[in-house]
Amino acid sequence: MKNKILTLLFMVLGTSYQSLAQGDLLITPMRVVFDGNKQKEDINLVNLGKDTATYTISFVQRRMNEDGSFVTIDKPDSGQMFADPYLRLFPRKVTLAPGEPQAIVLQCKRKPGMLAGEYRSHLYFRSEKNYSALGTKSPADTTLLSVQITPIYGITIPIIIRSGIVNVAASLSDLKVESEHDTIQNLRLTINRTGNISIYGNISIKYFPVQGKSYEIGTVNGVGVYTNINKRNILIRLNKTPGVNLKNGKLKVQYISTDEKNPVVYAMGEIDLK
C-alpha cells in the first residue's frame, strides 16, 4: 500500500482583547473595527520564537454559535454580511526573524449602496513553519499505513466594518449559580443582543454580603455577541475568596464596554443568594 500523508489543521482563537499570542506569533490588536471615517489600521506582528518563521495572511468567514464557538462558512447567515470585499491588505505574506516585528496594513474601501449595519470577516494568519512529522512508521514495510501528522498553526482575528445608522443593546437573563463537585461554583447566564451590529465587552461579577464589603469573584474579558446570533450562553467559574461563603447576600453582574477611560455598562443582572 502506498504511503499516505495526513495533514492536521489546528485553528486557534485567543482570549485577550488587546493582543493575541499563539505559538510564536504575537498580534496587536486582536480585533479591528472600522467605523465613522476610519479607513486604515496597522496590525503589528512579532515573532516570539527562536527560529525564522513565515506566515501567509488571508480572509476567512466564521459563524459564531450560541456557546461562543466558531465554525467556518462559505455563505453568510441571516443577519450577517462579509467584510472582505471592502478590505485591502498588504503584504499578504511575511517572513520574520526571531524577535523581529512588522506591521501589515489593512485598508477599508467603502462602496456606494452598502447596507446599514455590520460587515465581518476574519483575518487568518497561517504559519508555514516546516514542523517535524509525528507518528511516522518506517516505510520499509509497504503493507503498513504510514501516517504523518503535521500541525499547521493558525490564528484568526475579527475585522468589522460598520456602515450607516447602527444601534445595539444588551440584556442579561437566566442567571443561575451552579455547584460542581460541592467545591466549585459556576455562574451561568445568557447575554441577549438586539440591533444591527455586534456587541463586545467584559463581564464583572461581584458578591455583596448582607453585611460588610463587596468582593469581585469573577471576570471574563473580551466577550462578543456577533450579528448572526441574538444571544450567547456563558458559563463562568467563580473565584474562591478565603473567608467568603456565597450564602445570603447578592451577586451583581455587569456587562461593560472595554473602554478603560469611559466604560459603558451594557447590561446588569442580580441574583439573591440563600
N, C-alpha and C positions, 0 to 999 in steps of 0.2 A: 504493500500500500504506500502510495506516495505520501511524503511528509506534508502535514497541514499546519498552517500557522494561524493562530487565533490572536486577534488584537483586542485588548480590553480598554475601553474608553471610560475614564472617570471624569465626571463633571462636578466641580466643587463650588459651592456657594458660601460666601463669607458672612460673618455676623456683625463685624464692626461697621459703623455707619460713616466713619471718616476715612479710613484706609483699610485695605484688604491685603493680607499676605497669605499665599498658599504655595507650598513648595518653596521655591527660591525667588518668587516674584512678589514685589510689593507694589500695590496700585493705589494711587491717591488722585482724586476722590473715588469712592466706590459707587457713586450714584450721581448722575448728571441730569439736571432739569433745565431745559431751555424755555423760559417764559419771558413775558414782556418783549423787550427788544434784543434780548441776548442772542448772539449769533455764533459765539466761539467759546470753546473750553479746551484747556490744556490738561491732558491726563498724564500724570507723572509715573514713570516706571523705574524701579530699582532692582537690579539683580543682587539678591542677598546670598547667593550661593558661592561656591568655591571654584566653579567652572564657568566658562563662557557658555551662554545659552541663547538660543534663537526662538522667537515667538512670532507666530502668524496671528493676525488680528482680523476678525470678520464679524458680521452681524448674524445673530440667530434670533429666533422667536420663541417666547416662553409663555405658557399658561400657568397662572397661579391657581392652586387648589385651595379649598377652604381650610385645609390643615397647614397651609403655608408652603407646601412643597411645590415644585415646578416640573412641568413636562414640556418637551419640545413639540412645537406645532408648525404646520405649514400655512394654514389659513386662520385668520383672526376669528375669535369667538365673538358672540354678540356683545356689543359694548366695548370692543377692543379694536384699535387701529394701529398699524405698524408704523414705526418712525423712520426706518432705514431709507425709504425713497427720498427723504428730505435731508439726509445726512451725508456729509463728505468726510473722509478720514484719510490722514496720511501721517507717516508711512503706514503700510499695512503689514510690514514685516520688520522686525528689529532684531539685532544681534548685540547682546550686552556682555561685556567682560565682567568679572567679579567686582561687585561694588559700583558698577557703572550705572548712572542714571540717564534717562532720556525722556523727553516729553513727546507725546503724539498729539496731533491737533485734530480736534473734532469741530466741524462747522455745520451749522443749521441753515438750510436754504428753504425757507417757507415759500409756498406757491399759492397763487390765487385759487380760491374755491375750497380751501381747507375747512373742514367742519369744525365747529366749536367743540372743545373737549381736549382729550389727551391721546397722543400717539406714543407708542412704546415699542422699542426693540432692545435687544441686549447685545452688548459688545463682548465678544468671545476671544480670550487670549489663550492660544493653544501652544504648548511647549513642543518644540521639535527635538528635544534632547534625545540622544541615542541611548536609551536605557538598556541595561543588561537584561537579557532574557531570563525568565523564571520558569523552572519546571520542565526543562527540555530533556527528553530522553535521547540516548545515543542513537544516531541514525544507522548504526551498523546492521540492526535487525529491521529489515524493511517491512516486516509483518506487523510491527508495532506502530501505533499512532504517536507521532511526535508533536507535542503541544508546546507552543511558545507563547507565553503571556507577557505582553509588553505594555506597561502602563503608560498612557498618554495623558498628562495632566492639563487641565484647563480651568479657567476662571471666567465667570460672566458677571458683568455689571449692567444695571438697567440704564438706558438712555431715554429720556422722556422729553417730548415736545408738547407744550400747551398752547392752544390756539383759541382765539375768540374769547367769548364770555364764559368763564369757568366758575364752578362752585362745588363745594364738598362739605359734608357734615358727618359726624360720627356719634354713635351712642354705644354704651356697654350694656350687655344683658347676660342672663343665665350665669350670674356669678355664683360659684359654689366652691367651698373648701372640702377637699377630699383627703383622707388619710391613706398612707401606703405603708404597710408593714408596721403599723401602730407607732412608727417613729418619724416618718416623713410626711409632711403636709404639702399639698399642692393646691393652687388656685386655678380653677377652670373658668373661663369667661369667653364671651363672643364679642368681637368688635363689629358693629353694623355700620356700613358706609352708604351714604346717599350722595348723589351729584354726578357730574360728568368727568371728574378727574379722580386719581388715586389719592390716598392719604397715607402719611408716613410719620411715625413718631416713636416716642419711648413710653414704656409703661412703668409706673411707680406704684408700689403697694406699701401702705403704712398701717401699722396696728396702733389703735387708740384704746388703751385700757380704761376701765371705769375711773381709776384714779392714777395720777402720775403722767409722765411724759410719753410721747408717741415714739414709735420705733419704725424705721424703714426695714421691711422684711423681705423685699423682693424688687428687682428691677430687670427690665428687658429693653435693650436699646435696638433701634432700627427695625421697628415692626411696621410693615406696609400692608395695605389692602388695595390691590390693583383693580382696574376698572372692569375686568371680566368677571369679578365676583362682588357680591353685595355684603358678604360677611366673612370673617375669618375666626376660626376657633383656636384658642390659645390655652396651653397648659403650662403653668409657671410653678417651679419648685420654690417653696418659701424657705427663707433662711432661718436657721436656728439662732436665737439670741439667748445667751445664758441668763437664767433667772426670769425669762419671759415665757409665760404659758398662754397660748392663744385660746383662752376661755374668757367668756364675758367680753365686754368692750365691743369694738367695731374694727373692721378692715375698710379702709378707704383706698380706692383705686383711681388713678388718673392716667389718661392717655394724653401725652403732651408733645408738642412740636419739638424738633431737635434744635431749634434756635436757642442757643445758650444765653444770648443777650436779652431777647424779648420772647420768652417761651409763651406759647398759646396752649391753653387747656382745651383739647378737642372734646373730651368726654370724661365723665366721672361716674363712679358707682360705689355703693356701700354694701357691706354685709354685717348684720348683727350676729355676734358670736354668743353661744350659750354653753 
